[in-house]
Amino acid sequence: MLLALASVCFVIGVVAIIAMFAVLVSGGAPGLWLYLTAMIFLPLGFVLMIAFTLRSGRRARR
C-alpha cells in the first residue's frame, strides 16, 4: 500500500514538472498550482519510497 501511494505521489510530481515545461515552451506562464503540486508531491513520493524501502528491509532481516 505504501509503495503504491509513493508511486502515485511521485508520478503526479513528475507530471506537474513536465506540464510546467510544456507551458513555458508554449509561451505561457505556469500557474502557482503547478509549482505547488510539483513541490509537494515529488518530494513526498520520494520520502514515502525511502520509508517503504527501510520498512521492507527491516522485515526481510527478521
C-alpha positions in Angstrom: 0.0 0.0 0.0 2.8 2.4 0.9 4.6 1.7 -2.3 1.5 2.4 -4.4 0.9 5.6 -2.6 4.5 6.7 -3.0 4.5 5.9 -6.7 1.3 7.8 -7.3 2.7 10.9 -5.5 6.0 10.7 -7.4 4.3 10.4 -10.8 1.9 13.3 -10.0 5.0 15.4 -9.2 6.8 14.4 -12.4 3.7 15.1 -14.5 3.5 18.6 -12.9 7.1 19.3 -13.8 6.6 18.1 -17.4 3.5 20.3 -17.6 5.5 23.3 -16.3 8.0 22.9 -19.1 5.3 22.4 -21.7 3.5 25.6 -20.6 6.9 27.5 -20.6 7.7 26.2 -24.1 4.3 27.2 -25.4 5.0 30.8 -24.2 2.7 30.9 -21.2 3.4 31.2 -17.5 2.7 28.2 -15.3 0.2 28.7 -12.6 1.0 28.6 -8.9 -0.9 25.4 -8.5 1.6 23.6 -10.9 4.6 24.8 -8.8 2.9 23.8 -5.6 1.9 20.4 -6.9 5.4 19.7 -8.0 7.0 21.0 -4.8 4.7 18.9 -2.6 4.1 15.6 -4.4 7.5 14.8 -5.9 9.4 15.0 -2.6 6.6 13.4 -0.7 6.6 10.4 -3.1 10.4 10.2 -2.8 10.3 10.2 1.0 7.5 7.6 1.1 9.5 5.4 -1.2 12.5 5.6 1.1 10.2 4.8 4.1 8.9 1.8 2.2 12.4 0.6 1.4 13.5 0.9 5.0 10.4 -0.9 6.3 10.7 -3.7 3.8 14.4 -4.1 4.5 13.8 -4.5 8.3 11.1 -7.0 7.7 13.4 -9.2 5.5 16.1 -9.4 8.1 13.9 -10.8 10.8 
